[in-house]
């Protein structure tokens, strides 16, 4: 999937400006940037639910795309089981509104792959945050997509759940599934990804964490000075301290 000189407008406002991006087979890309930077619009453009005002998006014929929305946007009061949620992704057929045996078998296999095979009959609202996220990843994976697009997959979860989700996504990517996700979490998510795009209406930087997470690129992206330290061989992004004493303290804790 390739974006060439893509711009998107809402009314008279430019939300994305002249975006060039390639999502290749088996890649894993994180989109980072402040609120209102165009991350969700970029995901919608990749999904095809937002048409560009200019530029071109090309997808290879037959490309299958799965989508995982923010868990925070889900209505948890709706009385459905885990299996019901996953089955919502199946193709609709006019004369057969009920799932076939083959579809139920596919759902069971998908839940097994994601480590939640025993939760099929559980109500979705009774699950932990990590289990809920796995369910919506399972729904997106029904039909074996080539690309999985996720909007803030670790938003609002605790550190343990975030680690679970990150490891799950890494395993799926190792199996060949291409990933694109948006995130606000620079240190917990972005620094662990092979490819990062820093976005604020246009692309401010694109590359590996070491190439992109620099004070210069981060300031262009977020409009505020930031520093990048190193801990256990990985970059850590911090707000720029006000004086030298703060810098010494940050380095001591890193």
C-alpha positions as CSV (number, residue, x, y, z in Angstrom):
1,X,0.0,0.0,0.0
2,X,1.5,3.3,-1.1
3,X,0.5,7.0,-0.4
4,X,1.9,9.5,-2.8
5,X,1.5,13.3,-2.1
6,X,-1.7,12.6,-0.2
7,X,-3.5,15.6,1.4
8,X,-6.8,15.5,3.4
9,X,-9.0,18.4,4.3
10,X,-11.9,18.8,6.7
11,X,-13.8,21.8,5.5
12,X,-11.2,24.4,4.8
13,X,-8.6,22.9,7.2
14,X,-5.7,20.9,6.0
15,X,-5.4,17.8,8.2
16,X,-2.8,15.9,6.2
17,X,-0.4,17.7,3.8
18,X,1.6,16.0,1.0
19,X,2.1,12.6,2.7
20,X,4.3,10.0,1.2
21,X,4.3,6.6,2.9
22,X,4.8,3.0,1.9
23,X,3.3,0.1,3.9
24,X,5.1,-3.0,2.7
25,X,4.4,-6.7,3.3
26,X,5.4,-7.7,6.8
27,X,6.3,-4.2,8.0
28,X,5.5,-2.7,11.4
29,X,5.0,1.1,11.4
30,X,4.0,3.3,14.3
31,X,2.4,6.8,13.8
32,X,3.2,9.2,16.6
33,X,2.3,12.9,17.1
34,X,0.3,15.2,19.3
35,X,-3.5,15.2,19.5
36,X,-4.9,16.8,16.4
37,X,-1.8,15.9,14.3
38,X,-3.7,13.8,11.8
39,X,-2.9,10.3,13.0
40,X,-6.5,9.0,12.9
41,X,-7.1,10.7,9.6
42,X,-4.0,8.9,8.2
43,X,-5.3,5.6,9.5
44,X,-8.7,6.3,7.9
45,X,-7.0,7.2,4.6
46,X,-5.2,3.8,4.7
47,X,-8.5,2.1,5.4
48,X,-10.2,3.9,2.5
49,X,-12.9,5.5,4.7
50,X,-11.4,9.0,4.1
51,X,-10.8,10.0,0.5
52,X,-7.8,12.3,-0.1
53,X,-8.4,15.8,-1.4
54,X,-5.3,15.3,-3.6
55,X,-2.6,12.7,-4.2
56,X,-3.0,9.0,-4.7
57,X,-3.4,5.8,-2.6
58,X,-2.6,2.6,-4.3
59,X,-3.4,-0.9,-2.9
60,X,-2.5,-4.2,-4.6
61,X,-5.5,-6.1,-5.9
62,X,-7.1,-8.3,-3.2
63,X,-5.3,-6.6,-0.3
64,X,-7.2,-7.5,2.9
65,X,-7.2,-4.9,5.8
66,X,-8.2,-5.5,9.4
67,X,-9.0,-2.6,11.7
68,X,-8.9,-2.4,15.5
69,X,-10.6,0.7,17.0
70,X,-9.8,2.3,20.3
71,X,-11.2,0.1,23.0
72,X,-12.3,3.3,24.9
73,X,-14.9,3.9,22.1
74,X,-16.6,0.6,22.6
75,X,-20.1,0.3,24.3
76,X,-19.5,-2.3,26.9
77,X,-23.1,-2.5,28.0
78,X,-24.2,-4.3,24.8
79,X,-25.0,-7.9,25.7
80,X,-22.7,-9.9,23.5
81,X,-20.2,-12.7,24.0
82,X,-16.6,-12.8,22.8
83,X,-17.5,-15.2,20.0
84,X,-20.3,-12.9,18.9
85,X,-18.0,-9.9,18.8
86,X,-15.5,-11.7,16.5
87,X,-18.3,-13.0,14.3
88,X,-19.4,-9.4,13.6
89,X,-16.5,-9.3,11.2
90,X,-17.8,-12.0,8.9
91,X,-19.1,-11.2,5.5
92,X,-22.8,-10.5,5.4
93,X,-25.0,-12.9,3.4
94,X,-28.6,-12.0,2.6
95,X,-30.1,-15.5,3.1
96,X,-27.9,-16.7,5.9
97,X,-27.8,-14.3,8.9
98,X,-26.5,-17.0,11.2
99,X,-22.9,-18.2,11.2
100,X,-21.9,-21.3,9.4
101,X,-20.0,-24.2,11.0
102,X,-16.9,-23.1,9.0
103,X,-17.1,-19.6,10.4
104,X,-17.5,-20.8,14.0
105,X,-14.4,-23.0,13.4
106,X,-12.5,-20.0,12.1
107,X,-13.5,-18.0,15.2
108,X,-12.4,-20.7,17.5
109,X,-9.0,-21.0,15.7
110,X,-8.5,-17.2,15.8
111,X,-9.2,-17.1,19.6
112,X,-6.8,-20.0,20.1
113,X,-4.1,-18.2,18.2
114,X,-4.5,-15.1,20.4
115,X,-4.5,-17.1,23.6
116,X,-8.2,-16.6,24.6
117,X,-9.8,-19.8,23.4
118,X,-11.5,-20.3,26.8
119,X,-13.2,-16.9,26.7
120,X,-15.6,-17.5,23.7
121,X,-18.8,-17.7,25.8
122,X,-17.8,-14.9,28.2
123,X,-19.5,-11.5,28.1
124,X,-17.2,-8.9,26.6
125,X,-17.7,-6.5,29.6
126,X,-16.5,-9.1,32.1
127,X,-13.0,-9.2,30.6
128,X,-9.8,-7.5,31.6
129,X,-8.4,-4.7,29.4
130,X,-5.8,-6.9,27.8
131,X,-8.4,-9.6,27.1
132,X,-10.8,-7.0,25.6
133,X,-8.0,-5.8,23.3
134,X,-7.2,-9.3,22.2
135,X,-10.9,-9.9,21.3
136,X,-11.0,-6.9,19.0
137,X,-7.7,-7.9,17.4
138,X,-9.3,-11.3,16.9
139,X,-12.3,-9.7,15.2
140,X,-10.0,-7.7,12.9
141,X,-8.1,-10.9,12.0
142,X,-11.2,-12.9,10.9
143,X,-10.7,-13.4,7.2
144,X,-6.9,-13.4,7.5
145,X,-6.0,-9.8,6.7
146,X,-2.6,-8.8,5.1
147,X,-2.5,-5.6,7.1
148,X,-3.7,-4.8,10.6
149,X,-4.4,-1.1,11.3
150,X,-4.9,-0.1,15.0
151,X,-5.9,3.2,16.6
152,X,-4.1,3.6,19.9
153,X,-4.2,-0.1,20.8
154,X,-2.7,0.5,24.3
155,X,-4.7,3.6,25.2
156,X,-6.0,3.6,28.8
157,X,-4.4,0.3,29.8
158,X,-2.0,-0.4,32.6
159,X,1.7,-1.2,32.1
160,X,1.2,-5.0,32.3
161,X,-1.5,-5.0,29.8
162,X,0.5,-2.7,27.5
163,X,3.4,-5.2,27.6
164,X,1.0,-8.1,26.8
165,X,-0.4,-6.2,23.8
166,X,3.0,-5.2,22.5
167,X,4.3,-8.8,22.7
168,X,1.2,-10.1,21.0
169,X,1.5,-7.7,18.1
170,X,5.2,-8.5,17.8
171,X,4.4,-12.2,17.5
172,X,1.7,-11.6,14.9
173,X,4.2,-9.4,12.9
174,X,6.8,-12.2,13.1
175,X,4.2,-14.4,11.5
176,X,4.2,-12.0,8.5
177,X,1.2,-9.8,9.3
178,X,1.9,-6.1,8.4
179,X,1.1,-3.6,11.2
180,X,0.2,0.0,11.3
181,X,-0.7,1.6,14.6
182,X,-1.1,5.1,16.1
183,X,0.2,5.8,19.6
184,X,0.8,8.6,22.1
185,X,3.2,6.4,24.0
186,X,6.7,7.2,22.8
187,X,8.6,5.2,25.5
188,X,6.3,2.3,26.0
189,X,5.4,1.6,22.4
190,X,7.3,3.7,19.8
191,X,10.8,3.0,20.9
192,X,10.1,-0.8,20.5
193,X,9.0,-0.5,16.9
194,X,11.2,-1.0,13.8
195,X,9.7,2.0,12.0
196,X,8.2,5.2,13.3
197,X,6.6,8.1,11.4
198,X,6.4,11.4,13.3
199,X,3.4,13.3,12.1
200,X,2.0,16.8,12.6
201,X,0.0,17.5,9.5
202,X,3.0,16.5,7.4
203,X,5.7,14.0,8.1
204,X,8.4,15.4,10.3
205,X,10.5,12.3,10.4
206,X,10.4,8.7,9.3
207,X,12.8,5.8,10.2
208,X,14.0,3.7,13.1
209,X,13.6,5.0,16.7
210,X,17.3,6.0,16.8
211,X,16.9,7.9,13.5
212,X,13.6,9.6,14.4
213,X,13.5,10.1,18.1
214,X,15.9,13.0,18.2
215,X,15.5,16.4,19.9
216,X,15.2,18.1,16.6
217,X,12.6,15.8,15.0
218,X,10.6,15.7,18.3
219,X,10.5,19.5,18.6
220,X,9.3,19.8,15.0
221,X,6.6,17.2,15.7
222,X,5.4,18.3,19.2
223,X,6.3,22.0,19.1
224,X,8.1,21.7,22.4
225,X,11.7,21.0,23.4
226,X,12.5,17.4,24.3
227,X,15.6,15.5,25.2
228,X,16.5,11.9,24.4
229,X,18.4,9.8,27.0
230,X,19.5,6.2,26.7
231,X,18.7,3.4,29.1
232,X,19.6,-0.3,28.5
233,X,20.6,0.5,25.0
234,X,17.2,2.1,24.1
235,X,16.2,5.8,23.7
236,X,14.0,7.4,26.3
237,X,12.2,10.7,25.5
238,X,11.8,13.2,28.3
239,X,10.6,16.8,28.5
240,X,13.6,19.1,28.5
241,X,14.6,20.1,32.0
242,X,14.6,23.7,33.0
243,X,18.2,23.8,34.4
244,X,21.3,21.7,34.6
245,X,20.4,20.3,38.0
246,X,17.3,18.7,36.5
247,X,19.4,17.2,33.7
248,X,21.8,15.6,36.2
249,X,18.8,14.1,38.1
250,X,17.3,12.7,35.0
251,X,20.5,11.0,33.9
252,X,21.0,9.5,37.4
253,X,17.5,7.9,37.3
254,X,18.0,6.7,33.7
